[in-house]
Amino acid sequence: MKRVDLIRQIEDNGCVFVRHGPRHDWYLNPRTGVHQPVPRHREINDHLARHILSMLKD
């Protein structure tokens, strides 16, 4: 999955950008309080993308 598509889905779920890390960007779901790192690769493995989305879901 392309990173821009993953970020779009994350933000559509109501999550917000928190900070830049050395190799990842951190996103937060304000309703659940869950933080999740998102790697800065152009392509993200589909399995990892599904995991990130499931963790940031309501």
ROSE-4610 file (N, C-alpha, C; in Angstrom, 1 decimal, always signed):
// ROSE-4610
residu = [M/M/M/K/K/K/R/R/R/V/V/V/D/D/D/L/L/L/I/I/I/R/R/R/Q/Q/Q/I/I/I/E/E/E/D/D/D/N/N/N/G/G/G/C/C/C/V/V/V/F/F/F/V/V/V/R/R/R/H/H/H/G/G/G/P/P/P/R/R/R/H/H/H/D/D/D/W/W/W/Y/Y/Y/L/L/L/N/N/N/P/P/P/R/R/R/T/T/T/G/G/G/V/V/V/H/H/H/Q/Q/Q/P/P/P/V/V/V/P/P/P/R/R/R/H/H/H/R/R/R/E/E/E/I/I/I/N/N/N/D/D/D/H/H/H/L/L/L/A/A/A/R/R/R/H/H/H/I/I/I/L/L/L/S/S/S/M/M/M/L/L/L/K/K/K/D/D/D]
num = [1/1/1/2/2/2/3/3/3/4/4/4/5/5/5/6/6/6/7/7/7/8/8/8/9/9/9/10/10/10/11/11/11/12/12/12/13/13/13/14/14/14/15/15/15/16/16/16/17/17/17/18/18/18/19/19/19/20/20/20/21/21/21/22/22/22/23/23/23/24/24/24/25/25/25/26/26/26/27/27/27/28/28/28/29/29/29/30/30/30/31/31/31/32/32/32/33/33/33/34/34/34/35/35/35/36/36/36/37/37/37/38/38/38/39/39/39/40/40/40/41/41/41/42/42/42/43/43/43/44/44/44/45/45/45/46/46/46/47/47/47/48/48/48/49/49/49/50/50/50/51/51/51/52/52/52/53/53/53/54/54/54/55/55/55/56/56/56/57/57/57/58/58/58]
x = [+0.9/+0.0/+0.9/+0.5/+1.3/+1.0/+2.1/+2.0/+1.0/+0.9/-0.1/-1.5/-1.8/-3.1/-3.4/-2.4/-2.6/-2.8/-2.1/-2.3/-3.7/-4.1/-5.5/-6.5/-6.4/-7.3/-7.3/-6.0/-5.9/-6.6/-6.4/-7.0/-8.5/-9.0/-10.4/-11.1/-10.3/-10.8/-10.9/-10.4/-10.4/-9.2/-8.1/-6.8/-6.0/-5.2/-4.4/-2.9/-2.1/-0.7/-0.2/+0.7/+1.2/+2.7/+3.6/+5.0/+5.7/+6.9/+7.8/+8.8/+9.1/+10.1/+11.3/+12.4/+13.5/+13.2/+12.4/+12.1/+10.6/+9.8/+8.3/+7.6/+6.4/+5.5/+4.5/+4.1/+3.2/+1.8/+0.8/-0.6/-1.4/-2.4/-3.2/-4.6/-5.4/-6.8/-7.3/-7.8/-8.2/-9.4/-10.2/-11.3/-10.9/-9.9/-9.4/-8.1/-7.4/-6.1/-4.9/-5.1/-4.1/-3.2/-1.9/-0.8/-0.3/+0.1/+0.6/+1.7/+2.8/+3.8/+3.5/+3.8/+3.7/+5.0/+5.6/+6.9/+6.9/+8.1/+8.1/+8.6/+8.3/+8.6/+7.5/+7.9/+6.9/+5.8/+6.3/+5.4/+5.4/+4.3/+4.1/+3.5/+4.1/+3.5/+2.0/+1.2/-0.2/-0.6/+0.1/-0.1/+0.1/+1.2/+1.5/+0.5/+0.1/-0.9/-2.3/-2.7/-3.9/-3.8/-2.6/-2.4/-2.5/-1.9/-1.9/-3.3/-4.1/-5.5/-6.3/-6.1/-6.9/-6.6/-5.4/-5.0/-5.6/-5.7/-6.2/-7.7/-8.4/-9.8/-10.5/-11.8/-12.6/-13.1]
y = [-1.2/+0.0/+1.2/+2.2/+3.5/+4.2/+4.9/+5.6/+6.7/+7.4/+8.5/+8.0/+6.8/+6.2/+5.8/+5.2/+4.8/+6.0/+7.1/+8.3/+8.9/+8.9/+9.3/+8.5/+7.2/+6.4/+6.7/+6.8/+7.1/+8.4/+9.5/+10.8/+10.7/+10.0/+9.8/+9.2/+8.3/+7.7/+8.6/+9.9/+10.9/+10.9/+10.3/+10.3/+11.6/+12.0/+13.2/+12.9/+13.7/+13.6/+14.2/+13.4/+13.9/+14.4/+13.6/+14.1/+13.3/+13.8/+13.1/+12.4/+11.1/+10.4/+10.3/+9.6/+9.5/+8.7/+7.7/+6.9/+6.7/+7.2/+7.0/+8.3/+8.5/+9.5/+8.9/+9.6/+9.1/+9.7/+8.9/+9.3/+8.9/+9.6/+9.4/+9.4/+8.4/+8.4/+9.1/+10.3/+11.1/+10.4/+9.6/+9.0/+7.9/+7.1/+6.0/+6.2/+7.2/+7.5/+6.6/+5.9/+5.0/+5.7/+5.6/+6.1/+5.0/+5.3/+4.2/+4.9/+4.2/+4.7/+4.3/+5.2/+4.9/+5.1/+4.1/+4.2/+5.2/+5.7/+6.7/+6.1/+4.9/+4.2/+4.6/+4.7/+5.0/+3.9/+2.7/+1.5/+0.8/+0.5/-0.2/-1.5/-2.5/-3.9/-3.9/-4.6/-4.6/-5.2/-6.2/-6.7/-5.7/-4.9/-3.9/-2.8/-2.4/-1.3/-1.7/-3.0/-3.5/-3.4/-3.8/-3.7/-2.3/-1.4/+0.0/+0.5/+0.3/+0.7/+0.1/-1.2/-1.8/-1.3/-0.9/-0.3/+1.1/+1.8/+3.2/+3.3/+2.2/+2.2/+2.4/+2.9/+3.1/+1.8]
z = [+0.0/+0.0/+0.0/-0.7/-0.8/+0.6/+1.0/+2.3/+2.3/+1.2/+1.2/+1.3/+0.7/+0.8/+2.3/+2.9/+4.3/+5.2/+5.0/+5.8/+5.6/+4.3/+4.0/+4.8/+4.8/+5.6/+7.1/+7.6/+9.0/+9.4/+8.6/+8.9/+8.6/+7.7/+7.5/+8.7/+9.4/+10.6/+11.8/+11.6/+12.7/+13.5/+13.1/+13.8/+13.4/+14.3/+14.0/+14.1/+13.4/+13.4/+14.8/+15.4/+16.7/+16.6/+16.0/+15.9/+14.9/+14.5/+13.7/+14.6/+14.4/+15.1/+14.1/+14.5/+13.6/+12.3/+12.4/+11.2/+11.0/+11.9/+11.9/+12.2/+11.7/+12.2/+13.1/+14.1/+15.1/+14.9/+15.0/+14.8/+16.1/+16.4/+17.6/+17.3/+17.8/+17.8/+19.0/+18.9/+20.1/+20.9/+20.3/+21.0/+21.8/+21.4/+22.2/+22.9/+22.5/+23.1/+22.6/+21.6/+21.1/+20.1/+20.4/+19.5/+18.6/+17.4/+16.5/+15.6/+15.5/+14.5/+13.1/+12.1/+10.7/+10.1/+9.5/+8.8/+7.7/+7.4/+6.3/+5.0/+4.7/+3.4/+2.4/+1.2/+0.1/+0.1/+0.1/+0.1/+1.5/+2.0/+3.3/+3.1/+3.7/+3.5/+3.9/+3.1/+3.3/+4.7/+5.2/+6.5/+7.6/+7.5/+8.4/+8.3/+7.1/+7.0/+7.6/+7.4/+8.1/+9.6/+10.1/+11.6/+12.1/+11.4/+11.8/+11.8/+10.8/+10.7/+11.8/+12.1/+13.1/+14.5/+14.7/+16.0/+16.2/+15.1/+15.2/+15.0/+14.8/+14.6/+16.0/+15.9/+17.1/+17.7]
